[in-house]
C-alpha cells in the first residue's frame, strides 16, 4: 500500500523517480499522502518509519 501511494506521487509530479531517487520535496509529499492511511491504521505506523529509514540508506 505504501509503495502504491508513493507511485501515485511520482505520477502526479510526472518525474521519472523511484523511492530510491526521490528528491526531498517528493519524500515530503509521499509522507503527507501516507498520513491519512496511517491515522486510520496506526498499528502500521512503524512501517512508515522503516520505509523512510530504508529510503535514506539507499540514497
Steps between C-alpha positions, in 0.01 A plus 500: 500500500774749591678431175181558300446835669858594423459408135188721483716789618755437226227482238354825626836679484576342160853418613674182405610434858485202728495484877877474489540812283219714643601856576424658840181669375368173362580322825311766693201464267509122538494534878205742477317250279570216743366691801123440452556127464731475797254697713236240418741209545735610781618145558689528170667832574829325574512397133526864395799547725662183372425600142646848545812364666543262210458787253770702677743207500471431129547861393 
